[in-house]
Structures are given as C-alpha cells and as structure tokens.
Amino acid sequence: MYNLVFVFCSSIFLLVALVALLRQGSILKKTEKKGFSNIQSLFLSDWVIRFSMGYFSLLFFYSVVIVFVPMWKWNGFIWLAAAILGLLLLLSLIRRCIAYTEREFLLKKLSKRCIKAFQKGNDEAILYHVDIFIELFAHAVKKRRLVHAKRMLKLFLHLIEEYVRICGSRPRLEGEMAVTDKITLFVAYIGKSLHWVYKEALYEHIEPVNQEIISFFGKSCVRLSHFHEALGVLPLNLLDRCSKEAIAGEVEDVIEITSPVLSEIAKSIIELSLEKGSSYKEVLRLALSLLEENVRATYEMNRDINPALLMQPFAEIGQFLGQERYKSMPHYDSILEQLKRYMSQFNMLDLLEKE
C-alpha cells in the first residue's frame, strides 16, 4: 500500500514539473518575439532545470522499483528524505521558471555566457550573443522603452570593458591577430550596429536615444583610451558621424548634447595623459576638432546665439588645462595653441556681433 503511495507522490512531482516546463515553453515563445531569440534553448540547457527533471525521473523510477522489490526497512525513510529534497527542488524549479520571465535575469544570464565566450575566444558565440543584445536594443528603441534602451547601452559598455580586460590578459599566440586589432573589430561591430539604430531613432524623432548613443560613444572613447591611445579614435569617429547626421537633420536637442560630451572627453583625456605620461595627442586633437565643428554648426543653425556661449566649452577646457599640474603633460603647448586658435575664432564672431 505504502509503495503505491510512493509511486503516486513521485508521479505528482514529475507531472507538476512537466506542466511547469510546458507552460514556460509557451511563455518563452512570446519572450522570443521581444528580441530574446533562441531563449528556449537557453532555458532547456539551464542546470537547475536539467538537474530537477533528472532527479524527479530517478525518484519516480525508484518508487516503481520498490513496488516490485521486497520491502527493505529503510526504503520508507530513504523515499521520505528524497521526497523532501524533491519538494525543495520543485520550488527551485518553479522559481527558476518565473525568473526566465524577468528581463534583468535573462540579460544577466546572457551576458555571463557572452563573457565566457570571451574567455574561450569563441568568436562565433561572441557574435551570436552580441547580435541578441543588439536586437534587444533595437526592439526597445522601436517600442520607445527608453529605460530598457539605456540599460542595454550600459551592458554594451560593460561588455566592451570585459572584452578589453580579457584580451589584454590573455597571452598572444603565434600568428594570432594583434590585441588592439581584435578589440577594434569588436568595438566596430557594436558601434556600427548602434549607429544603424541611431539613424532609425533620428528618423523616428526619438531624440533621447540619440543623446544616449552619443554619450555612449563618449564613454567608450575614454575607457578604451585607458587601454591604448589608438583605441579611442574609433568611438570618436562614430560620434562624429552621429553628430554630422544630427546637424544635417537640424536636430537641436542632439546637437546641443554633443558639445558637453566632447568637452568631457577632452578633459578626461587630458587627465589620462597626465596620469600615464603619454601624449594622447591624436585623440585629444580629434576631440577638440569635432567640438569646434559642432559649435560652428550650432552657430550656423542659430546666428542669434551669443558667441560667448559658443566659447564656453573651450573656456572650460582652457581653465582645466590652465592648472599648474597639467603643464607637464606631453604636447601641452601644441594642444593649448589649438585651443586658443578655436577660441580666437569665436572671439572674432563676438566682436562682429557687437559691431
């Protein structure tokens, strides 16, 4: 009699687990439509899911076996202990199923798998995960879910940092591509995809997303420059493209944020140059040049603007650079000369306006 009860109870465990998995499968199909492609395969490969289903199958098998095997005095105690563990596993299984409906959990799990692919040097898996993240970002922008879009940009920044850290710490094999080249390709892949989303957002007039992408390229420039001076140029070039497209479309909200971003880049690179004792001349010159172009475009769009306001970003950088401790940085004089040249141009505008 007790043996049949064991079989019945263990079959309930297995049945409830199967129902939970089938129900979760239908939910995940809807989740895949939101950009989380192939999430069902990720779910089925989860160790909690696999272990739980294996355990319930074994428990059911054990319950059936003891029906036909003479009752051993410890069988009841063993089954009871196994059933208590099974109950805990069932609760864990249900909690894990619920977790797969939460966006943050899925992003965390996918990012961990992506970082593992970095560590293994599995380029195919890296591109697979990055494509998922880009799809999620594009979907969030399309649906105008700005909070989700901002989180995705933070995730991209985190992935770039992790990729740089892992590539920089791994010994280079003979015949392998240079570390800076690998990082450049990775950043270019993400950057060009984000630039495509930027153009879509510009067309759809989703200016907050455009502003966040420009800010993302600015942060990427500074963080990549920490690893190698040459790496900071690519994000700046992408930022330049974005800025010029905003200028061509006369999108004032986007143009206005570009100058503060470039100003912060310049100040961060100056700080980094002093810290590392390296010139960072190319990145700094490019940042100042782009700032000048953006400020000039702002003036062309609105000639009624006070030229003194146009000079403000340069004045802030000049004040920052004027501190005594920065005078020892490499190429200090040439950078200061470039800055003064830009300021004198806008000073001339100011004089003309007053006349």
C-alpha positions as CSV (number, residue, x, y, z in Angstrom):
1,M,0.0,0.0,0.0
2,Y,2.7,2.5,1.0
3,N,4.7,1.6,-2.1
4,L,1.8,2.7,-4.3
5,V,1.6,5.9,-2.4
6,F,5.3,6.5,-3.1
7,V,4.6,5.9,-6.8
8,F,1.6,8.3,-6.8
9,C,3.5,11.1,-5.0
10,S,6.6,10.8,-7.2
11,S,4.4,10.9,-10.3
12,I,2.8,14.1,-9.0
13,F,6.3,15.6,-8.6
14,L,7.2,14.7,-12.2
15,L,3.8,15.8,-13.6
16,V,3.9,19.2,-11.9
17,A,7.5,19.7,-13.2
18,L,6.5,18.8,-16.7
19,V,3.4,21.1,-16.6
20,A,5.6,23.9,-15.4
21,L,8.1,23.4,-18.2
22,L,5.4,23.2,-20.9
23,R,3.7,26.3,-19.6
24,Q,7.1,28.1,-19.5
25,G,7.7,27.0,-23.1
26,S,4.6,28.9,-24.3
27,I,5.6,32.0,-22.3
28,L,9.2,31.9,-23.8
29,K,7.8,31.9,-27.3
30,K,6.3,35.3,-26.5
31,T,9.6,36.4,-25.0
32,E,11.4,35.5,-28.2
33,K,9.2,37.9,-30.1
34,K,10.5,40.7,-27.8
35,G,14.1,40.1,-29.1
36,F,15.3,37.3,-26.9
37,S,16.0,34.8,-29.8
38,N,16.6,31.1,-29.0
39,I,15.8,31.7,-25.4
40,Q,14.1,28.3,-25.2
41,S,17.4,26.5,-25.9
42,L,19.0,28.6,-23.1
43,F,16.1,27.6,-20.8
44,L,16.4,23.9,-21.5
45,S,20.2,24.0,-21.0
46,D,19.9,25.5,-17.6
47,W,21.5,23.2,-15.0
48,V,18.7,23.8,-12.4
49,I,16.1,22.6,-15.0
50,R,18.1,19.6,-16.1
51,F,19.1,18.5,-12.6
52,S,15.5,18.8,-11.3
53,M,14.0,16.9,-14.2
54,G,16.6,14.2,-13.8
55,Y,16.0,14.0,-10.1
56,F,12.2,13.6,-10.5
57,S,12.7,10.9,-13.1
58,L,15.0,9.0,-10.8
59,L,12.6,9.4,-7.9
60,F,9.7,8.1,-9.9
61,F,11.9,5.2,-11.1
62,Y,13.0,4.4,-7.5
63,S,9.3,4.4,-6.4
64,V,8.3,2.0,-9.1
65,V,11.3,-0.3,-8.3
66,I,10.4,-0.7,-4.6
67,V,6.9,-1.8,-5.6
68,F,8.4,-5.0,-7.1
69,V,11.3,-5.4,-4.7
70,P,10.7,-6.9,-1.3
71,M,10.2,-4.0,1.3
72,W,13.5,-3.1,2.9
73,K,13.1,-1.5,6.3
74,W,15.0,1.7,5.2
75,N,13.1,2.2,1.9
76,G,10.4,4.4,3.5
77,F,12.9,6.7,5.2
78,I,15.0,7.0,2.1
79,W,12.0,7.8,0.0
80,L,10.8,10.4,2.5
81,A,14.1,12.1,2.6
82,A,14.2,12.0,-1.2
83,A,10.7,13.4,-1.4
84,I,11.6,16.4,0.9
85,L,14.6,17.1,-1.3
86,G,12.3,16.8,-4.3
87,L,9.8,19.3,-2.8
88,L,12.7,21.8,-2.4
89,L,13.8,21.1,-6.0
90,L,10.3,21.6,-7.3
91,L,10.1,25.0,-5.6
92,S,13.5,25.9,-7.1
93,L,12.3,24.8,-10.5
94,I,9.2,27.0,-10.3
95,R,11.3,29.9,-9.1
96,R,13.7,29.4,-12.0
97,C,10.8,29.3,-14.5
98,I,9.5,32.6,-13.1
99,A,13.0,34.1,-13.3
100,Y,13.0,33.4,-17.1
101,T,10.1,35.8,-17.5
102,E,12.2,38.6,-16.0
103,R,14.2,40.8,-18.4
104,E,17.0,41.5,-15.9
105,F,17.6,37.8,-15.2
106,L,17.8,37.0,-18.9
107,L,20.2,39.8,-19.6
108,K,22.5,38.8,-16.7
109,K,22.5,35.2,-17.8
110,L,23.2,36.0,-21.4
111,S,26.0,38.5,-20.5
112,K,27.6,35.8,-18.4
113,R,27.6,33.4,-21.3
114,C,29.0,36.1,-23.6
115,I,31.8,36.8,-21.1
116,K,32.6,33.0,-21.0
117,A,32.8,33.1,-24.8
118,F,35.3,36.0,-24.5
119,Q,37.4,33.8,-22.1
120,K,37.3,30.8,-24.5
121,G,38.0,33.0,-27.6
122,N,34.9,31.6,-29.3
123,D,34.2,34.3,-31.9
124,E,31.0,32.6,-33.2
125,A,29.5,32.5,-29.7
126,I,30.6,36.1,-29.1
127,L,28.8,37.4,-32.3
128,Y,25.8,35.3,-31.5
129,H,25.3,36.9,-28.1
130,V,26.2,40.4,-29.3
131,D,23.6,40.1,-32.1
132,I,21.0,39.2,-29.5
133,F,21.9,42.3,-27.4
134,I,21.7,44.5,-30.5
135,E,18.3,43.0,-31.4
136,L,17.1,43.7,-27.9
137,F,18.3,47.3,-28.0
138,A,16.7,47.9,-31.4
139,H,13.4,46.4,-30.1
140,A,13.5,48.6,-27.0
141,V,14.1,51.7,-29.2
142,K,11.3,50.7,-31.6
143,K,8.9,50.3,-28.7
144,R,10.2,53.6,-27.2
145,R,11.2,51.9,-24.0
146,L,13.9,54.3,-23.1
147,V,14.7,52.7,-19.7
148,H,15.4,49.4,-21.4
149,A,17.4,51.1,-24.1
150,K,19.6,52.8,-21.5
151,R,20.2,49.5,-19.7
152,M,21.3,47.9,-22.9
153,L,23.8,50.7,-23.6
154,K,25.2,50.2,-20.1
155,L,25.5,46.5,-20.9
156,F,27.4,47.2,-24.1
157,L,29.8,49.4,-22.2
158,H,30.3,46.6,-19.6
159,L,30.9,44.0,-22.4
160,I,33.5,46.2,-24.1
161,E,35.4,46.7,-20.8
162,E,35.3,42.9,-20.1
163,Y,36.5,42.1,-23.7
164,V,39.4,44.6,-23.4
165,R,40.3,43.2,-19.9
166,I,40.2,39.5,-21.1
167,C,42.0,40.2,-24.4
168,G,44.7,42.2,-22.6
169,S,45.3,39.5,-20.0
170,R,45.4,36.6,-22.4
171,P,48.9,35.7,-23.9
172,R,49.1,36.2,-27.6
173,L,49.5,33.0,-29.7
174,E,51.9,32.9,-32.7
175,G,50.2,34.1,-35.8
176,E,47.2,35.5,-33.9
177,M,45.8,38.9,-34.6
178,A,47.1,41.8,-32.5
179,V,45.1,42.6,-29.4
180,T,44.3,46.1,-30.4
181,D,43.1,44.9,-33.8
182,K,40.8,42.3,-32.2
183,I,39.4,45.0,-29.8
184,T,38.9,47.4,-32.7
185,L,36.9,44.8,-34.7
186,F,34.8,44.0,-31.7
187,V,34.1,47.7,-30.9
188,A,33.5,48.5,-34.6
189,Y,30.9,45.7,-34.8
190,I,29.0,47.0,-31.8
191,G,29.5,50.7,-32.8
192,K,28.3,50.3,-36.4
193,S,25.2,48.4,-35.2
194,L,24.4,51.1,-32.7
195,H,25.0,53.7,-35.4
196,W,22.3,52.0,-37.5
197,V,19.9,52.2,-34.6
198,Y,20.9,55.8,-34.1
199,K,19.8,56.6,-37.7
200,E,16.5,54.9,-37.1
201,A,15.9,56.8,-33.9
202,L,16.8,60.1,-35.7
203,Y,14.3,59.3,-38.4
204,E,11.6,58.4,-35.8
205,H,12.4,61.5,-33.8
206,I,13.4,59.6,-30.6
207,E,16.0,62.2,-29.6
208,P,16.6,60.8,-26.0
209,V,18.0,57.6,-27.6
210,N,20.2,59.6,-30.0
211,Q,21.6,61.5,-27.0
212,E,22.3,58.3,-25.1
213,I,24.1,56.8,-28.0
214,I,26.3,59.9,-28.4
215,S,27.0,59.7,-24.6
216,F,27.9,56.0,-25.0
217,F,30.5,56.7,-27.7
218,G,32.0,59.4,-25.5
219,K,32.3,57.0,-22.5
220,S,33.7,54.3,-24.8
221,C,36.3,56.6,-26.1
222,V,37.6,57.4,-22.6
223,R,37.5,53.8,-21.4
224,L,39.2,52.4,-24.4
225,S,41.9,55.1,-24.3
226,H,42.8,53.7,-20.9
227,F,43.9,50.5,-22.6
228,H,45.6,52.0,-25.7
229,E,45.6,55.5,-27.2
230,A,44.7,54.3,-30.7
231,L,41.5,52.6,-29.5
232,G,39.9,55.9,-28.5
233,V,39.8,57.1,-32.1
234,L,37.1,54.7,-33.4
235,P,34.3,55.8,-31.0
236,L,35.2,59.4,-31.7
237,N,34.8,58.8,-35.4
238,L,31.4,57.1,-34.8
239,L,30.4,60.0,-32.6
240,D,31.4,62.4,-35.4
241,R,29.2,60.5,-37.9
242,C,26.3,60.7,-35.4
243,S,26.9,64.4,-34.8
244,K,27.0,65.3,-38.6
245,E,23.7,63.4,-39.2
246,A,22.1,65.3,-36.4
247,I,23.4,68.6,-37.9
248,A,22.2,67.6,-41.4
249,G,18.7,66.9,-39.9
250,E,18.9,70.1,-37.7
251,V,18.0,68.1,-34.6
252,E,18.9,70.7,-32.0
253,D,18.4,68.5,-28.9
254,V,21.0,66.1,-30.2
255,I,23.4,68.8,-31.4
256,E,23.3,70.5,-28.0
257,I,24.4,67.5,-26.0
258,T,27.3,66.7,-28.4
259,S,29.4,69.7,-27.2
260,P,29.3,68.8,-23.5
261,V,30.1,65.2,-24.3
262,L,33.2,66.2,-26.4
263,S,34.2,68.7,-23.7
264,E,34.1,65.9,-21.1
265,I,36.1,63.6,-23.4
266,A,38.8,66.3,-23.8
267,K,39.1,66.8,-20.1
268,S,39.2,63.1,-19.3
269,I,41.9,62.5,-22.0
270,I,43.9,65.4,-20.5
271,E,43.7,63.8,-17.1
272,L,44.6,60.4,-18.6
273,S,47.6,61.9,-20.4
274,L,49.0,63.3,-17.2
275,E,48.3,60.1,-15.3
276,K,50.0,57.8,-17.9
277,G,52.7,60.2,-19.1
278,S,51.6,59.6,-22.7
279,S,50.6,62.3,-25.2
280,Y,47.2,61.0,-26.4
281,K,47.7,63.8,-28.9
282,E,45.7,62.2,-31.7
283,V,42.6,61.5,-29.6
284,L,42.7,64.9,-27.9
285,R,43.2,66.9,-31.2
286,L,40.3,65.0,-32.8
287,A,38.0,65.7,-29.8
288,L,38.8,69.4,-29.9
289,S,38.4,69.5,-33.7
290,L,35.0,67.8,-33.5
291,L,34.0,70.2,-30.7
292,E,34.9,73.1,-32.9
293,E,32.8,71.6,-35.8
294,N,29.8,71.1,-33.6
295,V,30.0,74.5,-32.1
296,R,30.3,76.1,-35.5
297,A,27.3,74.1,-36.7
298,T,25.3,75.3,-33.7
299,Y,26.1,78.9,-34.7
300,E,25.2,78.3,-38.4
301,M,21.8,76.9,-37.2
302,N,21.1,79.9,-34.9
303,R,23.1,83.0,-35.7
304,D,21.2,84.9,-33.0
305,I,23.0,82.9,-30.3
306,N,25.6,84.8,-28.2
307,P,29.1,83.8,-29.4
308,A,30.2,84.0,-25.8
309,L,28.0,80.9,-25.2
310,L,29.7,79.1,-28.0
311,M,33.1,79.7,-26.4
312,Q,32.0,78.2,-23.1
313,P,33.1,74.6,-23.8
314,F,36.6,75.8,-24.9
315,A,36.9,78.1,-22.0
316,E,36.1,75.3,-19.6
317,I,38.8,73.1,-21.2
318,G,41.2,76.0,-21.1
319,Q,40.5,76.6,-17.5
320,F,41.0,72.9,-16.8
321,L,44.2,72.8,-18.8
322,G,45.5,76.0,-17.2
323,Q,46.0,74.3,-13.8
324,E,49.7,74.1,-12.9
325,R,49.8,70.3,-12.7
326,Y,48.8,69.9,-16.4
327,K,51.7,72.0,-17.7
328,S,54.0,69.0,-17.5
329,M,51.8,66.8,-19.8
330,P,53.2,65.8,-23.2
331,H,52.4,68.2,-26.1
332,Y,51.0,70.7,-23.7
333,D,51.9,73.7,-25.8
334,S,50.6,72.4,-29.1
335,I,47.2,71.4,-27.5
336,L,47.0,74.8,-25.8
337,E,47.7,76.5,-29.1
338,Q,45.0,74.6,-30.9
339,L,42.5,75.5,-28.1
340,K,43.5,79.2,-28.3
341,R,43.0,79.2,-32.1
342,Y,39.5,77.9,-31.8
343,M,38.7,80.5,-29.0
344,S,40.1,83.3,-31.1
345,Q,37.8,82.4,-34.0
346,F,34.7,82.7,-31.8
347,N,36.1,85.9,-30.2
348,M,36.1,87.3,-33.7
349,L,32.4,86.3,-34.0
350,D,31.7,88.0,-30.7
351,L,33.3,91.3,-31.9
352,L,31.4,91.2,-35.2
353,E,28.1,90.6,-33.4
354,K,28.8,93.7,-31.2
355,E,29.5,95.8,-34.2
